[in-house]
Amino acid sequence: MTLSQLRYLVAIVDAGLNITLAAERVHATQPGLSKQLKQLEDELGFQLFVRRGRNLERIAPAGVPVVEHARRVLAEVANIRAYAANERGEHRGRLALATTHTQARYVLPTVIAAIRRAFPQVDVDLQAASDADVLQRLAQADADLALISTAGEVPEHGLAVP
């Protein structure tokens, strides 16, 4: 099993099971991506997708946890690369910040501008959503940081700042 195979697996899922589109997104050929998928399935000993002819119909039940693990592995690889870049003094990458519409519109513009001035190589991806969606994005690791304002209880894995 290789990181490329895991990356291809996630790309296929993210492309709606369209192997041609997935191959374009990861800058690979469709036959090459299909071959890597077959090798991964052969190594695992089961199919990751339910197929109809040559088309992928859906993720197989046994494939669902594999895709979830692959996403986590790839996220950790990205973290290692980012850590190494920071150790070399290369502050670049992507900061995914999930927040509410109010915070995004009124509180964060000056903060984000300051981050961009201090770290021009860092792309700040501001994701505005409802409180519940913001917390869900953080829990699913779709965001690196989440900011909400609430009078409720401190969310699990959260930090309350008065």
C-alpha positions as CSV (number, residue, x, y, z in Angstrom):
1,M,0.0,0.0,0.0
2,T,1.4,3.4,-1.0
3,L,0.5,7.0,-0.3
4,S,-0.3,7.4,-4.0
5,Q,-2.8,4.6,-3.8
6,L,-4.5,6.2,-0.8
7,R,-4.5,9.6,-2.6
8,Y,-6.0,8.0,-5.7
9,L,-8.7,6.3,-3.6
10,V,-9.7,9.5,-1.9
11,A,-9.6,11.3,-5.3
12,I,-12.0,8.8,-6.8
13,V,-14.5,9.2,-3.9
14,D,-14.2,13.0,-4.0
15,A,-14.8,13.0,-7.8
16,G,-18.1,11.2,-7.3
17,L,-16.6,7.8,-8.3
18,N,-15.6,9.2,-11.7
19,I,-12.2,7.7,-12.4
20,T,-11.5,10.0,-15.4
21,L,-12.2,13.1,-13.3
22,A,-10.2,11.8,-10.4
23,A,-7.2,11.1,-12.6
24,E,-7.3,14.7,-13.9
25,R,-7.4,16.0,-10.4
26,V,-4.4,14.1,-9.3
27,H,-2.5,14.6,-12.6
28,A,-2.5,10.9,-13.4
29,T,-3.8,8.9,-16.3
30,Q,-7.1,7.0,-16.1
31,P,-5.5,3.6,-16.8
32,G,-2.7,4.3,-14.3
33,L,-5.2,5.2,-11.6
34,S,-7.3,2.2,-12.3
35,K,-4.2,0.0,-12.1
36,Q,-3.3,1.4,-8.7
37,L,-6.8,0.9,-7.4
38,K,-6.7,-2.7,-8.5
39,Q,-3.4,-3.2,-6.8
40,L,-4.7,-1.7,-3.6
41,E,-7.8,-3.9,-3.7
42,D,-5.6,-7.0,-4.4
43,E,-3.4,-6.2,-1.4
44,L,-6.4,-5.6,0.9
45,G,-8.2,-8.8,-0.4
46,F,-11.5,-7.1,-1.1
47,Q,-13.1,-4.6,-3.4
48,L,-13.5,-1.1,-2.2
49,F,-16.3,-0.2,-4.6
50,V,-19.4,-1.9,-5.9
51,R,-19.1,-2.0,-9.7
52,R,-21.6,-2.3,-12.5
53,G,-19.7,-3.4,-15.5
54,R,-16.6,-1.1,-15.7
55,N,-18.3,1.7,-13.7
56,L,-18.1,2.3,-10.0
57,E,-21.5,2.4,-8.5
58,R,-20.9,3.1,-4.9
59,I,-18.4,2.6,-2.1
60,A,-18.6,-1.0,-0.8
61,P,-19.4,-1.4,2.9
62,A,-15.9,-2.6,3.6
63,G,-14.5,0.3,1.7
64,V,-16.1,3.0,3.8
65,P,-13.7,2.7,6.8
66,V,-10.8,2.3,4.4
67,V,-11.6,5.7,2.8
68,E,-12.0,7.3,6.2
69,H,-8.6,5.9,7.3
70,A,-7.0,7.0,4.0
71,R,-8.2,10.6,4.6
72,R,-6.7,10.6,8.1
73,V,-3.4,9.2,6.8
74,L,-3.2,11.8,4.0
75,A,-4.0,14.6,6.5
76,E,-1.2,13.4,8.8
77,V,1.2,13.3,5.9
78,A,0.2,16.9,5.1
79,N,0.8,17.8,8.7
80,I,4.3,16.3,8.6
81,R,5.1,18.2,5.5
82,A,3.8,21.4,7.0
83,Y,5.8,20.8,10.2
84,A,9.0,20.2,8.2
85,A,8.4,23.4,6.2
86,N,7.9,25.4,9.4
87,E,11.1,23.9,10.8
88,R,12.9,25.2,7.7
89,G,11.3,28.6,8.2
90,E,9.0,28.2,5.2
91,H,5.7,29.4,6.5
92,R,3.4,28.3,3.7
93,G,0.4,26.2,3.3
94,R,-3.3,26.4,3.9
95,L,-5.2,27.4,7.0
96,A,-8.8,26.3,6.9
97,L,-10.8,28.5,9.3
98,A,-14.5,27.6,9.8
99,T,-16.6,30.3,11.5
100,T,-20.1,31.7,11.6
101,H,-21.2,34.2,9.0
102,T,-21.2,37.0,11.6
103,Q,-17.6,36.3,12.6
104,A,-16.6,36.1,9.0
105,R,-18.2,39.4,8.0
106,Y,-17.5,41.6,11.1
107,V,-14.7,40.2,13.3
108,L,-12.2,38.3,11.1
109,P,-11.4,40.5,8.1
110,T,-8.8,42.5,9.9
111,V,-7.4,39.4,11.6
112,I,-7.1,37.6,8.2
113,A,-5.5,40.6,6.6
114,A,-2.9,40.6,9.4
115,I,-2.2,36.9,8.9
116,R,-1.8,37.4,5.1
117,R,0.6,40.3,5.7
118,A,2.7,38.3,8.2
119,F,2.5,35.0,6.3
120,P,2.0,35.8,2.6
121,Q,2.7,32.1,1.6
122,V,-0.2,30.9,3.7
123,D,-3.6,30.6,2.0
124,V,-6.4,31.3,4.5
125,D,-9.6,29.4,3.5
126,L,-12.5,31.1,5.4
127,Q,-15.5,28.8,5.6
128,A,-18.6,30.5,6.8
129,A,-21.5,28.3,8.1
130,S,-23.9,27.8,11.0
131,D,-22.6,27.0,14.5
132,A,-23.4,23.3,14.1
133,D,-21.8,23.1,10.6
134,V,-18.7,24.9,11.9
135,L,-18.2,22.4,14.7
136,Q,-18.9,19.5,12.4
137,R,-16.2,20.7,10.0
138,L,-13.8,20.9,12.8
139,A,-14.7,17.4,14.1
140,Q,-14.3,16.0,10.6
141,A,-10.9,17.7,10.2
142,D,-12.3,19.8,7.3
143,A,-11.1,22.8,9.2
144,D,-7.9,23.5,11.1
145,L,-9.6,26.0,13.4
146,A,-13.2,26.9,14.2
147,L,-14.5,30.1,15.7
148,I,-18.0,30.5,17.0
149,S,-19.7,32.7,19.6
150,T,-22.3,31.1,21.8
151,A,-23.8,31.4,25.2
152,G,-24.2,27.6,25.3
153,E,-21.9,25.0,26.8
154,V,-18.3,24.6,25.6
155,P,-18.3,22.3,22.6
156,E,-16.5,19.0,23.0
157,H,-12.8,19.5,22.0
158,G,-13.4,23.3,22.3
159,L,-12.0,26.1,24.3
160,A,-14.1,28.9,25.8
161,V,-12.7,32.4,25.8
162,P,-14.8,35.0,27.6
